[in-house]
């Protein structure tokens, strides 16, 4: 093991219970949780807490729009949010690529490489933000064409887009910063950035829309203000916790050419993978919409169940990125595989809980809607609901593991195979299956992602001896 890695381990032991995810680790230590699980849960729990705050933001924005006297404003907020999801989805590599490479640099104790990864990621975030601002007109036209709202909703959504597009720089920079914090094993810092940007967003939107009387425009203005306040907090956090380390970067060299090529290879793989995932989700929405309003409503409810499950499984995936990446950086194959085994154990536990809950989903549907016809129709798909966590479990875990390994080409391959299978099954299955045809194709898509990555990891284990 390199001397720098040994020094990093010693430094980590000295600071294990200070800052970062330390408070979570103290609690876990008192519960007599073993070291590996303390590391996993020290990352996963803050990530889950951050994730569950996300629906609160959408709920408040919808509530503000709903009290402005025009129900079309609710749809405009939903459409405007979806427009940015379509744009930002493809730049998830700013977080995922940064976290994996940073975790490996953290594991080998390469301080300057850690900072160089953050600097490279932030540079790309700034360039992409500039491109989004320059191309905002064609981007809004394209995304509105894809979503296809009514003319009135489209006009309001366009207004929302042209204001909130100025939040692109802080949004993308925070992706880079949160990915870097995860790679530095500082899940609590990443959680605080995520939670506070949502809190700032909610408060600013309420003040602008209601107190200052800006109405619908105030929701968009509040969103942008909240994002810049969130970025200010993220920068303050970096200065407070990593100021000395970051100041050294002023005179440090950029990433070596081999690491630079690796960064762009990882980023490009994740970009293409994200694009393929987006095409599947858009196809799923479009097919459901063409099957009638009732089917569209049922699918929306079922996807909400998948989203809720993903909030918890993303925590396991984030732990995989950070902890697996750290042990890969230290060249500790045995610890890496032990981490993967425990990630699987936690994933199975979460999946069992959600599968049992989703097998009896009437109470969940009742929380999401009070329309009896929709609930009754959704109950016909209860076994599909129960199958969602089982089908998606491996995909979540392996996504985190392979990002930690910084081996993103298998992630791209798995999604490409699964995407081809999704469209092929949709084309081959009998149309008489109705909505079951769509869900068969989608769950096969989820299963294949996990299956392909399972085979690839098994082959890697045969080649890399512990």
DABELJO-V417535 format. One record per backbone hydrogen bond with DSSP energy under -1.0 kcal/mol. CO is the residue of the C=O (numbers start at 1). NH is the residue of the N-H. E is the energy in kcal/mol with one decimal. If there is no record, write none. Layout:
co->CO nh->NH e->E
co->CO nh->NH e->E
This chain:
co->2 nh->6 e->-1.9
co->3 nh->7 e->-2.5
co->4 nh->8 e->-1.9
co->5 nh->9 e->-2.3
co->6 nh->10 e->-2.2
co->7 nh->11 e->-2.6
co->8 nh->12 e->-2.4
co->9 nh->13 e->-2.3
co->10 nh->14 e->-1.8
co->11 nh->15 e->-1.5
co->15 nh->18 e->-1.9
co->19 nh->22 e->-3.2
co->21 nh->25 e->-2.0
co->22 nh->26 e->-2.4
co->23 nh->27 e->-1.8
co->24 nh->28 e->-2.3
co->25 nh->29 e->-2.4
co->26 nh->30 e->-2.2
co->27 nh->31 e->-1.3
co->28 nh->33 e->-2.3
co->29 nh->32 e->-2.1
co->34 nh->38 e->-2.3
co->35 nh->39 e->-2.2
co->36 nh->40 e->-2.3
co->37 nh->41 e->-3.0
co->38 nh->42 e->-2.1
co->40 nh->44 e->-2.9
co->41 nh->45 e->-2.3
co->43 nh->47 e->-1.5
co->44 nh->48 e->-2.4
co->45 nh->49 e->-2.4
co->46 nh->50 e->-2.4
co->47 nh->51 e->-2.2
co->48 nh->52 e->-2.3
co->51 nh->54 e->-1.6
co->53 nh->57 e->-1.1
co->54 nh->58 e->-1.3
co->55 nh->59 e->-2.4
co->56 nh->60 e->-2.3
co->57 nh->61 e->-2.4
co->58 nh->62 e->-2.3
co->59 nh->63 e->-2.3
co->60 nh->64 e->-2.7
co->61 nh->65 e->-2.3
co->62 nh->66 e->-2.4
co->65 nh->68 e->-1.4
co->70 nh->73 e->-2.0
co->71 nh->75 e->-1.1
co->72 nh->76 e->-1.9
co->73 nh->77 e->-2.1
co->74 nh->78 e->-2.1
co->75 nh->79 e->-2.8
co->76 nh->80 e->-2.9
co->77 nh->81 e->-2.5
co->78 nh->82 e->-2.1
co->79 nh->83 e->-2.3
co->80 nh->84 e->-1.6
co->81 nh->85 e->-2.0
co->82 nh->86 e->-2.3
co->83 nh->87 e->-1.5
co->84 nh->88 e->-3.5
co->85 nh->89 e->-2.2
co->88 nh->91 e->-2.1
co->89 nh->92 e->-1.4
co->91 nh->94 e->-1.8
co->92 nh->95 e->-1.2
co->92 nh->96 e->-2.5
co->93 nh->97 e->-1.6
co->95 nh->99 e->-2.4
co->96 nh->100 e->-1.9
co->97 nh->101 e->-1.7
co->98 nh->102 e->-2.2
co->99 nh->103 e->-2.4
co->100 nh->104 e->-1.8
co->101 nh->105 e->-2.0
co->102 nh->106 e->-2.8
co->103 nh->107 e->-2.3
co->104 nh->108 e->-1.8
co->105 nh->110 e->-2.4
co->109 nh->111 e->-1.4
co->110 nh->114 e->-1.9
co->111 nh->115 e->-1.8
co->112 nh->116 e->-2.4
co->113 nh->117 e->-2.3
co->114 nh->118 e->-1.6
co->115 nh->119 e->-2.6
co->116 nh->120 e->-2.5
co->117 nh->121 e->-2.6
co->118 nh->122 e->-2.6
co->119 nh->123 e->-2.1
co->120 nh->124 e->-1.9
co->121 nh->125 e->-2.3
co->122 nh->126 e->-2.3
co->123 nh->127 e->-2.2
co->124 nh->128 e->-3.0
co->125 nh->129 e->-2.3
co->126 nh->130 e->-2.3
co->127 nh->131 e->-2.0
co->128 nh->132 e->-2.4
co->129 nh->133 e->-2.4
co->130 nh->134 e->-2.3
co->131 nh->135 e->-2.2
co->135 nh->139 e->-2.2
co->136 nh->140 e->-2.3
co->137 nh->141 e->-2.2
co->138 nh->142 e->-2.5
co->139 nh->143 e->-2.5
co->140 nh->144 e->-2.3
co->141 nh->145 e->-1.8
co->142 nh->146 e->-2.1
co->143 nh->147 e->-2.4
co->144 nh->148 e->-3.1
co->150 nh->154 e->-3.0
co->151 nh->155 e->-2.1
co->152 nh->156 e->-2.0
co->153 nh->157 e->-3.0
co->154 nh->158 e->-2.2
co->155 nh->159 e->-1.7
co->156 nh->160 e->-2.4
co->157 nh->161 e->-2.6
co->158 nh->162 e->-2.6
co->159 nh->163 e->-1.2
co->160 nh->164 e->-2.6
co->161 nh->165 e->-2.2
co->163 nh->166 e->-1.4
co->164 nh->167 e->-2.1
co->165 nh->168 e->-1.8
co->167 nh->171 e->-2.1
co->168 nh->172 e->-2.5
co->169 nh->173 e->-2.4
co->170 nh->174 e->-2.3
co->171 nh->175 e->-1.4
co->172 nh->176 e->-1.7
co->173 nh->177 e->-2.4
co->174 nh->178 e->-2.8
co->175 nh->179 e->-2.1
co->176 nh->180 e->-2.2
co->177 nh->181 e->-2.6
co->178 nh->182 e->-2.2
co->179 nh->183 e->-2.1
co->180 nh->184 e->-1.8
co->181 nh->186 e->-3.0
co->182 nh->185 e->-2.0
co->186 nh->190 e->-1.8
co->187 nh->191 e->-2.6
co->188 nh->192 e->-2.5
co->189 nh->193 e->-2.0
co->190 nh->194 e->-2.1
co->191 nh->195 e->-3.0
co->192 nh->196 e->-2.6
co->193 nh->197 e->-2.1
co->194 nh->198 e->-1.4
co->195 nh->199 e->-2.2
co->196 nh->200 e->-3.3
co->197 nh->201 e->-2.1
co->198 nh->202 e->-2.5
co->199 nh->203 e->-2.6
co->200 nh->204 e->-2.7
co->201 nh->205 e->-2.4
co->202 nh->206 e->-2.3
co->203 nh->207 e->-2.4
co->204 nh->208 e->-2.7
co->205 nh->209 e->-2.7
co->206 nh->210 e->-2.2
co->206 nh->211 e->-1.4
co->207 nh->212 e->-3.1
co->208 nh->214 e->-2.3
co->209 nh->215 e->-1.6
co->216 nh->220 e->-1.1
co->217 nh->221 e->-2.5
co->218 nh->222 e->-2.8
co->219 nh->223 e->-1.7
co->220 nh->224 e->-2.0
co->221 nh->225 e->-2.6
co->222 nh->226 e->-2.6
co->223 nh->227 e->-1.9
co->224 nh->228 e->-2.1
co->225 nh->229 e->-2.3
co->226 nh->230 e->-2.2
co->227 nh->231 e->-2.1
co->228 nh->232 e->-2.2
co->229 nh->233 e->-2.2
co->230 nh->234 e->-2.3
co->231 nh->235 e->-2.6
co->232 nh->236 e->-2.2
co->233 nh->237 e->-2.7
co->234 nh->238 e->-2.2
co->235 nh->239 e->-2.3
co->236 nh->240 e->-2.6
co->237 nh->241 e->-2.6
co->238 nh->242 e->-2.5
co->239 nh->243 e->-1.0
co->242 nh->246 e->-2.8
co->243 nh->247 e->-2.4
co->244 nh->248 e->-1.3
co->246 nh->249 e->-1.1
co->247 nh->250 e->-1.4
co->256 nh->260 e->-3.1
co->257 nh->261 e->-2.4
co->258 nh->262 e->-2.0
co->259 nh->263 e->-2.5
co->260 nh->264 e->-2.1
co->261 nh->265 e->-2.3
co->262 nh->266 e->-2.7
co->263 nh->267 e->-2.4
co->264 nh->268 e->-2.5
co->265 nh->269 e->-2.2
co->266 nh->270 e->-2.2
co->267 nh->271 e->-2.2
co->268 nh->272 e->-2.3
co->269 nh->273 e->-2.5
co->270 nh->274 e->-2.7
co->271 nh->275 e->-2.0
co->272 nh->276 e->-2.2
co->273 nh->277 e->-2.4
co->274 nh->278 e->-2.3
co->275 nh->279 e->-2.1
co->276 nh->280 e->-1.8
co->277 nh->281 e->-2.2
co->278 nh->282 e->-2.6
co->279 nh->283 e->-2.4
co->280 nh->284 e->-2.7
co->281 nh->285 e->-2.3
co->282 nh->286 e->-2.8
co->283 nh->287 e->-2.8
co->284 nh->288 e->-2.2
co->285 nh->289 e->-2.4
co->286 nh->290 e->-1.7
co->288 nh->291 e->-1.2
co->292 nh->296 e->-2.3
co->293 nh->297 e->-2.3
co->294 nh->298 e->-2.3
co->295 nh->299 e->-2.7
co->296 nh->300 e->-2.0
co->297 nh->301 e->-2.0
co->298 nh->302 e->-2.3
co->299 nh->303 e->-2.5
co->300 nh->304 e->-1.5
co->301 nh->305 e->-1.4
co->302 nh->306 e->-1.7
co->303 nh->307 e->-2.5
co->304 nh->308 e->-2.3
co->305 nh->309 e->-2.2
co->306 nh->310 e->-2.3
co->307 nh->311 e->-1.6
co->309 nh->313 e->-2.3
co->310 nh->314 e->-2.6
co->312 nh->316 e->-1.0
co->313 nh->317 e->-2.4
co->314 nh->318 e->-3.0
co->315 nh->319 e->-1.8
co->316 nh->320 e->-2.0
co->317 nh->321 e->-2.3
co->318 nh->322 e->-2.4
co->319 nh->323 e->-2.8
co->320 nh->324 e->-1.3
co->321 nh->325 e->-1.0
co->322 nh->326 e->-1.8
co->323 nh->327 e->-2.0
co->324 nh->328 e->-2.3
co->325 nh->329 e->-2.3
co->326 nh->330 e->-1.4
co->327 nh->332 e->-2.6
co->328 nh->331 e->-1.2
co->332 nh->336 e->-2.1
co->333 nh->337 e->-2.4
co->334 nh->338 e->-2.1
co->335 nh->339 e->-2.5
co->336 nh->340 e->-2.1
co->337 nh->341 e->-2.2
co->338 nh->342 e->-2.1
co->339 nh->343 e->-2.5
co->340 nh->344 e->-2.1
co->341 nh->345 e->-2.0
co->342 nh->346 e->-2.5
co->343 nh->347 e->-2.4
co->344 nh->348 e->-2.7
co->345 nh->349 e->-2.1
co->346 nh->350 e->-2.4
co->347 nh->351 e->-2.5
co->348 nh->352 e->-2.4
co->349 nh->353 e->-1.8
co->350 nh->354 e->-2.3
co->351 nh->355 e->-2.6
co->352 nh->356 e->-2.3
co->353 nh->357 e->-2.2
co->354 nh->358 e->-2.7
co->355 nh->359 e->-1.1
co->361 nh->365 e->-2.8
co->362 nh->366 e->-2.3
co->363 nh->367 e->-1.2
co->364 nh->368 e->-1.3
co->365 nh->369 e->-2.0
co->371 nh->375 e->-2.2
co->372 nh->376 e->-2.7
co->373 nh->377 e->-2.2
co->374 nh->378 e->-2.6
co->375 nh->379 e->-2.0
co->378 nh->381 e->-2.0
co->379 nh->382 e->-1.4
co->381 nh->385 e->-2.0
co->382 nh->386 e->-2.0
co->383 nh->387 e->-1.3
co->384 nh->388 e->-1.2
co->387 nh->391 e->-2.7
co->388 nh->392 e->-1.9
co->389 nh->393 e->-1.4
co->392 nh->396 e->-1.7
co->393 nh->397 e->-2.0
co->394 nh->398 e->-2.9
co->395 nh->399 e->-1.9
co->396 nh->400 e->-1.7
co->397 nh->401 e->-2.3
co->398 nh->402 e->-3.0
co->399 nh->403 e->-1.7
co->400 nh->404 e->-2.2
co->401 nh->405 e->-2.0
co->402 nh->407 e->-2.4
co->408 nh->412 e->-2.1
co->409 nh->413 e->-2.6
co->410 nh->414 e->-2.8
co->411 nh->415 e->-2.1
co->412 nh->416 e->-2.4
co->413 nh->417 e->-2.6
co->414 nh->418 e->-2.5
co->415 nh->419 e->-2.8
co->416 nh->420 e->-2.2
co->417 nh->421 e->-2.1
co->418 nh->422 e->-2.2
co->419 nh->423 e->-2.1
co->420 nh->424 e->-2.3
co->421 nh->425 e->-2.8
co->422 nh->426 e->-2.1
co->423 nh->427 e->-1.7
co->424 nh->428 e->-2.3
co->425 nh->429 e->-2.9
co->430 nh->433 e->-1.6
co->431 nh->434 e->-1.8
co->433 nh->436 e->-1.6
co->434 nh->437 e->-1.0
co->435 nh->439 e->-2.1
co->436 nh->440 e->-2.2
co->437 nh->441 e->-1.8
co->438 nh->442 e->-2.3
co->439 nh->443 e->-2.6
co->440 nh->444 e->-1.8
co->441 nh->445 e->-1.8
co->442 nh->446 e->-1.9
co->443 nh->447 e->-2.6
co->444 nh->448 e->-2.7
co->445 nh->449 e->-1.6
co->446 nh->450 e->-1.6
co->447 nh->451 e->-2.6
co->448 nh->452 e->-2.7
co->449 nh->453 e->-1.5
co->450 nh->454 e->-2.0
co->451 nh->455 e->-2.1
co->452 nh->456 e->-2.1
co->453 nh->457 e->-2.5
co->454 nh->458 e->-2.2
co->455 nh->459 e->-2.3
co->456 nh->460 e->-2.2
co->457 nh->461 e->-2.3
co->458 nh->462 e->-1.5
co->459 nh->463 e->-1.2
co->460 nh->464 e->-2.4
